[in-house]
């Protein structure tokens, strides 16, 4: 798969929410839900790879689905991209 750069240097806000998940018969685990908030005019397709640079550190995510568009912003739910070593 060849990646194509569509946008770069787009101002955004990255929000994280920690949630506890408990499944029957297992120990509780902590999950992190990440949400990207950007300009509504940016077109991000479902399944896109998104790299966010924050404080000089780059983190790669994959877009988990369609965006929620509002008048002044859009919200994109993200999944942390698995690193391959």
Secondary structure, DSSP 8 states (H G I E B T S, - for coil): --------S---EEEEEEEEE--TTS--EEEEEEEEEE-TTS---TT-EEEEEETTEEEEEEE-S--EE-SS-EEEEEEE-----
